[in-house]
């Protein structure tokens, strides 16, 4: 079977609160690590979320 183009990735907070989002990413077009600025409810502010693997 063909390999899926979209994969699920875990976006972990850079504030080290342990909070994370799960996002989809097209692995063929976006080869670099995903970085988004989103709201962290534990830290109560907007911080950068960086991509890591889902275990």
C-alpha positions, 0 to 999 in steps of 0.5 A: 500500500501507498504511504500516507501523505498526512501524519499526526504530530504532537505540538509540545509547549516550549514553556515546559508545562507538559501541555500539547496539541495534536496536529496533522502535517503533510510530510511531503510538502512540509519537511521541516519541523512544525512550529506554531504560536498557540495558547497554553492554558497552563501557562495562561499565555501564548507560547511556541509549540514545537513538533515532536513524535507521537509515542 
